[in-house]
Amino acid sequence: MSTQFRELTDSQWQVIEKELDGHGQMHKRKCSMRLVMNAILWLTRTGCQWRNLDRSYPYWQLVYYYFRKWTKAGLLPKVPTGAALRCTAGR
């Protein structure tokens, strides 16, 4: 088990991107959805407050917007995490 947060690998992102794309969530944007997803995963892993989001990620308001949007759409529970993501990406 890893104790540090690691950003999504290319294969992990492909799995998540397919889920988002299947629900019409992936179209041209100014901000990278991969970066937003990494920020959400970082927040959930570290337990950090939204306003203390690391500066390497988009503004916390933008990340929170997509977190709420994807949660309401039921997409975040469908996004595999941890061991499930490693198994899915390994196929």
Residue pairs with C-beta under 8 A, 6 or more apart in sequence:
5 41
5 42
5 45
5 46
7 38
7 41
7 42
8 16
8 34
8 37
8 38
8 41
9 89
11 89
11 90
12 85
12 86
12 89
13 34
13 37
14 89
15 80
15 85
15 88
15 89
16 37
16 79
16 80
16 85
17 26
17 33
17 34
19 75
19 78
19 79
20 26
20 33
20 70
20 75
23 73
23 75
25 33
25 70
25 73
25 75
26 33
31 58
31 62
33 66
35 57
35 58
36 57
36 58
36 62
36 63
36 66
37 79
38 57
39 53
39 54
39 57
39 58
39 63
40 63
40 66
40 67
40 76
41 81
42 48
42 53
42 54
42 57
43 50
43 53
43 63
48 54
50 60
50 63
50 64
51 60
52 60
53 59
53 60
53 63
57 63
67 76
70 76
70 79
80 88
